Amino acid sequence: MRLFTGALAVCLLFQHPIRANFTAADDSCGIDKGRLGIVVAGTGIVYGVSLFALSQAWYDHRGTSFHFFNDNSEWNQVDKAGHFYSAYQLSRVGKELFMWTNMPEKKSAIWGTVMAQTFMVTIDIFDGFSEEYGFSWGDISANLLGSGLFLSQELLFKEQKIKVKYSFHFTEYAALRPEILGSTSAEQILKDYNGHTYWLSFDLYSIFNKNPVIPKWLNLAVGYGAEGMVYGHEYENNANGYNSYRQFYLALDPDLSHIRTKSRLLKAAIFFVDMIRIPAPALEYNSEQGFMYHWFYF
C-alpha cells in the first residue's frame, strides 16, 4: 500500500489544532465558515501536491489505457492491510479537520470518511492507468473496510474502541530487489512489505465499560505481517529460491490517547503517535520458526 498517505495524514494533521475534548456544546456555535474555507483550500493543496509526489515516488510514468488488475494474491495481502490502515487513518484525520470548523461530530466523521475515500480512490485510478499495476477491486474493498471500521465506531460509540496502527522494521530483503522494495530508507518504509506490521489495538478500558480495574493506557494488540517476499507472487518467490511466510503477533500496546492536556502541541503529538504501535514486547507466531518472543518489537 502507498504509505505515502500516512505522510499526507501528518500534513493535514498539523494544519490545525487537534481538539481532544470536543463536546456537544461546540455544536451550538455553528460552522466557522472561515475555518471551513481553510480546510477545503488546505486539503485541496495538500491533495494535489501529495498526488504529484506520489506519482514521482511510486509510478514509472509508463502510462496505458485504464484497465483492471487482480492483485489479491500478491504480497500475502500485506498491501491490502496497508490500504485498510491508510483509509482508517485518513478518515480519522478528516474528522478532526472538520471538527475544527465546529461541524457537529457525527457530520465531521462522515465528511472525514468521504475525504479519505476520495483520496484513496484517486490512487486506485492512478493504478488503473499504470502499465505495471491496474485498478484493483481488492484495494477498493480494503479502503472501504478501513474507513468503515472508523465510521461505524464513531456512529455507534462516538469513540474508537478498536484502533488500527502500523509499525516498521528494516529487513534484508530490500537489498535483493531495491528497484521494487526500495533502495533508500525512505523508499523501504514505503515499499518493503516485509518490514510492515499492521495492528488492531483493542482499548480494553473502553470495551469493558471503563472498568477501573483496567489501566486506561494499556491496550491489547493483534498484528499481522509477512516476510520472505522478494516477489509479489509466491510462485515467483519459489522459482527464485525464496519462501514467504505470514507472521501473527500478540502484544500489549501503550495507548497515550487517554492523556488529557491543554497543550495543542502535545495533543498533536499524541494524535500522531496514536497512528503507530509504540515499540514494546510482542509474541510472534509464524510457520517457519513457530512461536518467538520479542523483547522489543516495532
Secondary structure, DSSP 8 states (H G I E B T S, - for coil): --THHHHHHHHHHTTS---TT--GGGGGG---HHHHHHHHHHHHHHHHHHHHHHHHHT--S-B----B---TTGGGGHHHHHHHHHHHHHHHHHHHHHHHTT--HHHHHHHHHHHHHHHHHHHHHHHHTBSS--B-HHHHHHHHHHHHHHHHHHHHHSS-SEEEEEEE---SGGGGSHHHH-SSHHHHHHH-GGGEEEEEEE-HHHHTTT-TTS-TTEEEEEEEEEE--SSSSHHHHHHTT---EEEEEEEEEE--TT---S-HHHHHHHHHHTTB--SEEEEEEETTTEEEEEEEE-
